[in-house]
């Protein structure tokens, strides 16, 4: 039996800043969702606001990003979600579980290692903040 030719996968432009920014922000969104839930239980919209605030706008996850991540975290036992009345509206409020707190600690360590390596690379290539402008 003959199979029709497969369509070529979309070409990724590794030279595009948007590609790298999107890749980085996806990972950071997951990390910063854990980060803001580490402080207190929150509903989805407030999680998005807090993530944007703690990252200075660098990472501003959309509803399309937040809710699938929260569902994955909930399925994995890293967060719990409960319906609660918030300002007169029923909202799903998410809280970290002990496993979620442990995952945040591991993620923080991993991101700090990556940050150090990136800073070292930036300095090696003259891109560090300490360089005169």
trRosetta pair geometry for C-beta under 8 A, 3 or more apart (Angstrom, degrees):
i j d omega theta_ij theta_ji phi_ij phi_ji
3 6 7.9 8 135 -47 116 81
8 11 7.7 12 134 -52 117 81
12 19 6.3 105 -177 -133 91 140
13 16 4.0 58 107 -12 114 116
13 19 5.8 -167 78 -37 72 137
14 19 6.2 -110 -112 97 33 157
14 20 8.0 71 -161 -55 57 93
16 19 4.5 95 75 -5 96 102
16 20 7.4 179 95 0 57 82
17 20 5.9 -62 -154 43 40 105
17 21 5.8 38 152 -20 74 111
18 21 5.7 -55 -136 41 29 111
18 22 6.0 31 162 -20 64 109
19 22 6.1 -63 -153 37 23 109
19 23 6.4 21 154 -17 62 109
20 23 5.7 -54 -146 37 32 112
20 24 6.2 29 158 -16 66 109
21 24 5.9 -58 -146 40 28 109
21 25 6.0 25 158 -18 65 112
22 25 5.8 -56 -138 39 27 108
22 26 6.4 34 159 -27 63 102
23 26 6.1 -52 -153 25 27 111
23 27 7.2 16 155 -6 59 105
24 27 6.2 -66 -160 41 33 104
24 28 6.0 25 151 -15 70 115
25 28 5.4 -58 -137 45 34 111
25 29 6.0 47 158 -34 68 99
25 58 7.6 -157 -104 146 96 74
25 59 5.4 168 -142 -117 86 84
25 61 7.8 169 164 -79 100 74
26 29 5.9 -46 -150 23 26 114
26 30 7.3 25 153 -14 57 100
26 65 7.5 -139 -122 -139 69 121
27 30 6.1 -55 -160 33 36 109
27 31 6.5 30 149 -14 67 109
28 31 5.4 -57 -147 41 38 113
28 32 5.8 27 160 -13 74 110
28 55 7.2 93 157 -113 127 145
28 58 7.5 -58 137 118 159 105
28 59 4.7 -127 117 -93 121 145
29 32 6.1 -61 -139 44 25 101
29 33 6.3 34 157 -26 63 104
29 51 6.9 44 -138 -175 65 152
29 59 5.7 -170 -78 -175 65 118
29 61 4.2 104 -139 -77 121 123
29 65 5.5 -55 174 157 161 133
29 66 7.5 -119 176 -81 117 62
29 69 6.7 -146 125 -54 105 163
30 33 5.9 -51 -150 28 28 113
30 34 7.0 25 153 -12 60 103
30 69 5.6 -154 -102 -144 78 132
30 107 7.8 -137 117 -136 95 148
31 34 6.0 -61 -163 37 33 109
31 35 6.3 36 144 -26 68 108
31 104 8.0 114 -156 -133 64 69
31 107 5.1 -176 -120 160 91 132
31 108 7.7 132 -160 -74 110 55
31 111 5.9 75 -136 -59 157 146
32 35 4.7 -43 -141 32 44 123
32 36 6.4 38 162 -16 71 97
32 51 4.4 103 129 -136 122 98
32 54 6.4 174 -154 79 113 121
32 55 6.0 -31 -113 -49 157 121
32 59 5.5 140 14 96 156 147
32 61 7.8 178 76 -16 115 120
33 36 6.5 -55 -147 37 28 99
33 37 6.4 20 156 -9 62 113
33 47 5.9 32 -134 179 82 124
33 51 6.4 -18 -74 -80 56 132
33 61 7.2 -12 -63 17 104 160
33 66 6.7 155 -102 -133 128 80
33 69 5.8 148 5 123 169 137
33 70 7.1 -134 -177 -72 143 78
33 73 7.4 -141 118 -39 130 153
34 37 5.9 -68 -147 46 29 106
34 38 6.3 46 151 -40 65 99
34 73 7.8 -177 -78 -119 86 141
34 78 7.5 -54 -104 162 106 125
34 96 6.9 78 -151 -98 71 122
34 100 6.4 -164 -133 -179 96 91
34 103 6.4 -120 -126 102 147 100
34 104 4.2 -175 154 -93 122 96
34 107 6.2 98 63 46 155 153
35 38 5.6 -46 -158 12 29 118
35 39 7.9 24 149 -15 56 96
35 51 7.6 111 64 -109 108 77
35 54 6.5 -155 119 109 130 159
35 104 6.7 146 -77 -145 49 117
36 39 6.0 -48 -167 25 44 111
36 42 6.4 -31 134 16 108 151
36 47 5.8 148 88 -142 137 68
36 50 4.0 117 -139 115 143 131
36 51 5.7 -96 -22 -64 140 68
36 54 6.4 -165 -77 1 98 143
37 40 7.4 -103 -151 75 38 31
37 41 7.0 31 -148 -108 82 38
37 42 6.4 -123 -97 25 71 101
37 47 7.0 0 -58 -116 91 110
37 79 6.4 -47 -179 -108 163 119
37 94 6.1 -56 -115 113 130 101
37 95 6.6 162 -170 -142 105 29
37 96 4.7 131 131 -43 109 96
37 100 6.9 -51 109 154 130 138
38 96 6.1 27 -90 -15 48 155
38 101 6.7 110 -121 -116 88 75
38 104 5.4 139 -77 -168 122 171
39 50 7.9 -147 47 -171 135 148
40 95 8.0 -56 168 -115 41 86
41 93 5.1 58 153 160 110 107
41 94 6.3 -174 -155 87 77 36
41 95 3.7 -33 -97 -81 106 93
42 46 4.3 -129 -171 94 111 116
42 47 4.9 144 105 -64 125 76
42 50 6.6 -78 -125 1 172 143
42 93 6.6 -154 121 -150 10 79
42 94 6.4 -23 66 54 59 82
43 46 5.2 81 58 19 72 106
43 47 7.1 -128 102 -14 31 91
43 84 7.7 -134 -68 57 110 102
43 86 5.7 -117 -21 8 142 167
43 91 3.9 -8 -120 149 149 132
43 92 6.2 120 -133 73 87 48
43 93 5.1 -57 -69 -93 75 64
43 94 7.2 123 -109 6 30 80
44 47 5.5 -52 -147 28 31 114
44 48 6.7 30 157 -17 65 101
44 63 6.7 63 152 -125 129 82
44 66 5.3 127 -157 125 97 135
44 67 6.1 7 -127 -77 143 84
44 70 6.6 -92 -98 -19 98 160
44 91 7.4 -143 20 -172 82 107
44 92 6.8 38 -22 69 102 95
44 94 7.4 76 -65 -6 63 120
45 48 5.8 -53 -156 33 34 112
45 49 6.6 32 149 -17 65 105
45 63 7.9 -13 -87 -88 69 100
45 91 7.7 -81 18 -141 103 138
46 49 5.4 -50 -146 38 38 113
46 50 6.1 36 156 -18 69 106
47 50 5.9 -59 -147 39 28 108
47 51 6.2 29 156 -21 65 107
47 61 7.9 -32 121 67 96 123
47 66 5.9 138 92 -149 124 133
47 70 7.6 141 42 -73 172 126
47 94 7.0 7 -61 47 137 125
48 51 5.9 -54 -146 35 28 110
48 52 6.5 27 156 -16 62 107
48 60 7.1 55 -177 -171 88 64
48 61 5.6 -122 -120 76 84 82
48 62 7.3 43 -129 -125 134 16
48 63 7.2 -47 -62 -68 149 58
48 66 5.6 -81 -68 -56 97 150
49 52 5.9 -59 -153 37 29 110
49 53 6.3 26 152 -18 65 110
50 53 5.5 -56 -146 38 33 112
50 54 6.1 22 162 -12 70 107
51 54 6.3 -58 -139 41 27 100
51 55 6.1 5 165 0 63 116
51 59 5.8 -79 159 107 103 101
51 60 7.0 150 103 -115 99 35
51 61 5.7 8 90 16 156 102
52 55 6.4 -74 -144 50 22 97
52 57 5.6 26 -171 -99 85 50
52 59 7.0 -140 -95 90 47 56
52 60 4.3 42 -100 -108 104 85
52 61 7.9 -135 -54 23 83 60
53 56 7.8 27 -179 -69 28 30
55 58 4.3 -110 156 50 106 92
55 59 4.1 -3 103 33 176 91
55 60 7.6 -145 71 -54 125 60
57 60 6.0 -6 -154 -50 56 115
61 65 4.0 -121 -163 88 98 131
61 66 5.0 120 126 -59 124 86
61 69 7.7 -45 -166 13 154 144
62 65 5.0 98 52 7 68 98
62 66 7.0 -141 96 -5 33 91
63 66 5.8 -56 -132 40 33 107
63 67 5.9 20 178 -13 70 112
64 67 7.3 -43 -122 34 16 100
64 68 7.4 9 171 -3 48 111
65 68 7.0 -77 -163 41 25 100
65 69 6.4 15 157 -13 65 118
66 69 5.9 -72 -155 41 29 109
66 70 6.0 24 158 -19 70 110
67 70 5.5 -50 -139 38 34 111
67 71 6.3 38 158 -21 65 103
68 71 5.6 -52 -147 35 32 113
68 72 6.4 33 153 -18 65 104
69 72 5.7 -54 -150 37 32 111
69 73 6.2 32 152 -18 66 106
70 73 5.5 -52 -143 39 33 112
70 74 6.1 34 155 -21 65 106
70 79 6.4 -64 -153 70 74 150
70 81 6.9 83 162 -73 113 129
70 94 5.7 -102 -147 -86 119 155
71 74 5.7 -54 -145 37 29 111
71 75 6.2 30 155 -19 64 107
72 75 5.8 -54 -145 37 29 111
72 76 6.2 19 158 -10 63 112
73 76 5.9 -66 -147 45 27 106
73 78 4.2 -85 -165 71 82 113
73 79 4.3 40 128 11 116 109
73 94 7.7 62 91 -165 131 135
73 100 6.7 56 -174 -108 112 113
74 77 7.8 50 -180 -64 29 21
74 78 7.4 -87 -65 54 24 71
74 79 5.2 -57 -78 76 66 88
74 80 6.8 96 -129 -118 88 24
74 81 5.3 -28 -105 -8 139 111
74 94 7.4 -102 -71 -126 106 108
76 99 7.7 -143 132 125 86 136
77 97 6.0 -70 163 55 69 159
77 99 5.1 36 119 54 98 154
77 100 7.9 -146 125 -44 55 84
78 96 7.0 -39 162 -142 69 72
78 97 6.0 -155 -167 37 20 103
78 99 5.4 -103 -101 106 57 99
78 100 3.8 107 -180 -88 70 85
78 103 5.3 -22 -129 15 123 152
79 94 4.7 10 172 -173 133 104
79 95 6.4 150 -158 73 80 34
79 96 5.8 -52 -102 -100 74 40
79 97 6.3 -161 -98 -9 18 87
79 100 5.3 80 -65 -86 61 150
80 94 7.0 162 79 -149 41 57
80 95 5.4 -15 55 58 90 89
80 97 5.9 97 -26 -63 93 99
81 92 4.8 10 -177 178 113 108
81 93 7.0 155 -152 74 60 36
81 94 5.0 -24 -95 -93 80 75
82 92 7.1 154 76 -152 22 63
82 93 5.7 -27 66 59 76 88
82 95 7.7 -2 12 5 103 108
83 90 5.4 6 -175 -175 107 104
83 91 7.2 160 -148 83 61 26
83 92 5.8 -41 -90 -94 60 61
83 93 7.6 116 -135 12 12 80
84 90 7.3 158 79 -147 23 60
84 91 6.3 -31 65 66 73 74
84 92 7.8 105 18 -130 76 18
84 93 4.6 -7 22 -2 126 128
85 88 6.9 5 -177 -111 97 12
85 89 7.1 149 -153 72 59 25
85 90 6.0 -39 -93 -90 59 59
85 91 7.8 103 -134 19 15 77
86 89 5.9 -35 69 67 73 79
86 90 7.8 99 20 -136 76 14
86 91 4.5 -32 27 26 125 126
86 93 6.9 136 -51 -67 128 112
96 100 3.5 -146 -155 99 84 130
96 101 5.2 107 143 -54 131 73
96 104 7.0 -24 -133 -22 148 131
97 100 4.7 105 43 2 64 102
97 101 7.3 -123 96 -3 39 84
98 101 5.6 -50 -149 33 36 112
98 102 6.5 36 152 -17 65 104
99 102 5.6 -53 -148 38 34 112
99 103 6.2 38 150 -22 66 104
100 103 5.5 -50 -144 35 33 113
100 104 6.4 39 153 -22 63 101
101 104 5.7 -49 -151 31 32 114
101 105 6.7 34 150 -19 62 102
102 105 5.7 -52 -153 33 35 113
102 106 6.5 32 151 -16 66 105
103 106 5.7 -55 -148 39 34 110
103 107 6.1 34 153 -20 67 108
104 107 5.6 -56 -143 39 30 112
104 108 6.1 35 156 -24 65 105
105 108 5.8 -50 -147 32 28 113
105 109 6.7 29 154 -17 61 104
106 109 5.9 -56 -154 35 31 111
106 110 6.4 27 152 -16 66 108
107 110 5.7 -57 -146 39 33 110
107 111 6.1 28 157 -15 69 108
108 111 6.0 -56 -142 40 28 106
108 112 6.2 29 157 -21 63 108
109 112 5.8 -56 -148 35 28 111
109 113 6.6 30 153 -19 63 103
110 113 5.8 -53 -153 33 32 112
110 114 6.5 28 151 -15 65 107
111 114 5.5 -55 -147 40 36 111
111 115 6.0 41 152 -25 68 105
112 115 5.5 -49 -142 35 32 115
112 116 6.4 36 155 -21 63 102
113 116 5.9 -54 -152 33 29 111
113 117 6.5 26 152 -15 63 107
114 117 5.7 -56 -149 39 33 111
114 118 6.2 33 153 -19 67 107
115 118 5.7 -54 -146 38 31 111
115 119 6.2 31 155 -19 65 105
116 119 5.8 -54 -146 36 29 110
116 120 6.3 30 154 -19 64 106
117 120 5.7 -53 -147 37 31 112
117 121 6.3 30 153 -18 64 107
118 121 5.6 -55 -147 38 31 111
118 122 6.2 36 153 -23 65 105
119 122 5.5 -51 -146 35 31 115
119 123 6.5 31 155 -17 64 103
119 128 6.8 65 -168 -116 72 99
120 123 5.9 -55 -151 36 30 109
120 124 6.4 31 151 -21 64 108
121 124 5.5 -55 -147 36 33 114
121 125 6.3 7 160 2 66 110
121 127 8.0 -6 116 49 70 118
122 125 6.3 -74 -147 50 26 93
122 127 4.0 -95 -159 82 81 98
122 128 4.7 122 120 -73 101 64
123 126 7.7 43 -171 -70 29 20
123 127 7.4 -94 -56 56 23 62
123 128 4.0 28 -87 -47 70 135
123 130 7.2 14 -109 43 102 113
123 131 7.9 172 -126 -46 62 102
126 131 5.9 85 -168 -103 65 156
127 131 7.2 -101 -160 7 4 143
128 131 5.2 120 67 -20 76 95
